[in-house]
Amino acid sequence: MTPILMYSSLGGFRTAGTLGIIAAVVALMLAIFCYIFIIPEKEKRNEPFKSNKFFCVLHDIFNFKQLLLEKILKFIYIFATFACILAGFFTLFTKGGFLSGLVTMLIGPIICRIVFELIMLAVIAVKNIVDINKKLPPRHDAPQQEAPDVPDEPEL
């Protein structure tokens, strides 16, 4: 019986390259599918993709109408806060760790909050700039920049 992954003499698995090629082809097919059916505006999409809420969310994410980073940062903040509290709680019961556990439980979440608020400031600033940009009318009075004069190349 032949094993699924055979180690080659070149220092790697022979099928790892094959699996990588298969993964790249499937990823390419999925990207083409998304580009054709999900990314176009609602008027241009096929009927099953217009009304499905899941595809509408994907459309907003792929067209950068929703910032995914904000949701990820919120999750990481909650995780880090709970991690600080639990680490401090478990440190309370170690030998000589009562004070350090108490400090971790009290100061850790505050430091997490400050760090994530600083990061979220940038995300919120981007969202506000995008909102302001949507509300502004298009500028037709902006001066048109002319292309700089480039001397013609001499013919040989």
SULTA-V362051 format. One record per helix or strand of 2 or more residues. SS is the DSSP state (a for helix, b for strand). FROM is the first residue (numbers start at 1). LEN is the number of residues. If there is no record, write none. Layout:
ss;from;len
SS;FROM;LEN
SS;FROM;LEN
//
This chain:
ss;from;len
a;14;24
a;42;3
a;47;5
a;53;10
a;68;25
a;98;38
//
